[in-house]
Each structure stands twice: as C-alpha cells, then as structure tokens.
Amino acid sequence: MDEDLSEKIRKRVRLYAAVLLLGTVYCIWVRFTGLGIPCPIRLITGWKCPGCGITTLFVRLFCLDIPGAFEANSFLFLTLPFLALELVFSEACYYLGSRIGRLPRLVNTIAASIYVVCLIAFGILRNIYPFLS
C-alpha cells in the first residue's frame, strides 16, 4: 500500500474514532440529563420521521436495553448490521477505486438506494400504523 493511501486511511479512521467518541459523550449526556436534540420534523408536523428515535435507540443500546432499543426505532435497530457493512463496503470501494471494478460499486449503489427507499417507506408507514414505531 502506498504511503499516500495509508495516510488517507489513518485520517479516515481518526475521523470515525472522533465521531464514535462524540456519539458516546452525547449518549452519556442524554442518559444522565434527559436533554437531547429534538426532531424538527416531529416538532413542526407532529409526525415521526424515519430517524425519530435514533438517540433513544443508541442510549438504550448503550444501557444494554435491547427491547427498548427495538421499540425506539425498529427499522434502524434491525438494519444496523447492514448499515455497518454498507459503511465498510463504501469505504473499501472509495479507497480501492478502479482496482475493484465497476460491479461492486454498482451493487453498493443499488443496495444503498434500496435501503433509502425502505427507510422512507418506514417513515411513512410508522405514522399510519403506530405499532411499527
């Protein structure tokens, strides 16, 4: 691996570590103060967006409350492993570029697009059928 690529990967790992650290600090803050960032869509419309419950999901996961995490946002809870794999695969596609060919990048784009469509559908359906929340 050339030096330039190694440095890019190190920078990216530091970025993800910083995001993870900030997320952990935010989780601890919310857990002990109860003060979090409210969803602007829910404040304005009263409807839950597809991401409503993300903070609660992670706070409950942080406390090992698996049923509570599922209840907070069932779609994101069930798809967290996919999101983690998608993130790793996207990073690999970015760094390996033309060395991996077009097919893996195309598959990655299609998978991410299908996920976004499902997330939007969940956001609509969770307001029609409250048991999905």
N, C-alpha and C positions, 0 to 999 in steps of 0.2 A: 504494500500500500504506500503510495507516495506521501510525502510529508504534508503537502497542502491538504489532501483528503483527511489525513489523521487529525490535523488541527481543526478542520471543519467539524469532524465528528466529535472531538473533545468539546468544542464550543456548544454544539447541539446538546450533548449530554449535560453540560453545565446549565444550559437553559432549562432542560427538563427537570433537573435537580432543584433549581430555583423555584420553578412552578410547583413542584411537589412540596417543597418546604413552605412556600407561601400558602398553598392549599391546606397543609396540615395546621399551620398557625391560624388560618381562618376557621377551620373546623373546631379547633380548641376554643377560639374566641366565641363562636356561635354556641358551642356546647355549654360554656360557662356563663355567658351573658344573655343568651337568647336573642341577641341582636344580629340580624343578618341583612343581606341586600334583598329587598322585596322585588318581586317580578313586576316590571312596569306594565306588561300586557294585562296581568291579573288586576292590578290597581286601576287601570283605565276601563277595562271591559268587564271584569268580574269572571272572565273565563280563564281556565288554566291553559297555559301554553305547553308545547311538548316538553319543555325543560323544567316546568314547575315541579318543585320537589327535589331538585338536584342537591341543594345544600343539605336538606333533611336526609336525603339518601346517603350522602357521604358522612354526615355526622353520625347517623345510625350505624353505618358500616364501621366507622371509627370506634364506636362503642360495642361492636360485635352484635348489634341488634338486627339480625338478618330479616326476620319478618317485618320489622319496622322499616327497614331499607326498601324491601319489596313494595310495601304499602306506599311509600313516599313517591316512587315513580317506577312502576313495574316494568315498563318498556326499557328504560335505561338500565335498570338493575339486570334484566335478563340479557341485555346486549353488551354489557361491559366487557366480557371477554372478546367479543367481535371488535369492539372499538379499540381495545388494546392491540389486537392483532393487526387491525387496519392501520393503526399508527405506526407500528413497527414495519409493516409491509410498505407503507407510503414512504417512510424514511429510507428504506432499502432501495426502492425504485428511484428516489431522488438521488441518492449517492452513487448508485451503480449505473444509473442513466442508460446509455446506449448498450452497455455490456450485457444487460438482461433481455434486451429486445423489446418489441412493442406489445406482445401478447400479455405479459404480466402487468404492464402499466394499463392496458385496456381493461383487463379483468378488474384491476384495482379501481379504476374509474367507474366501471359499471356497478361493482359492489357498493361503492360509496354512494352512488346515485340512488340505487335501490334502497339503501339504508335511509337516506334523507326522505325519500317518498314515504317509507314506512313510518318514520318519525313524525312527519306532517300528518299522516293518516291517524296515528295515535293521538296527536294533539287535537284533532277534530273529534274523534270518537270518544275521547275521555270526557268531553263536555256533553256529549249526547248520552253516553252510558257511564254514569258516575262510578260504577263498580270497577271500571278499568283504571281509575286513578290509583 
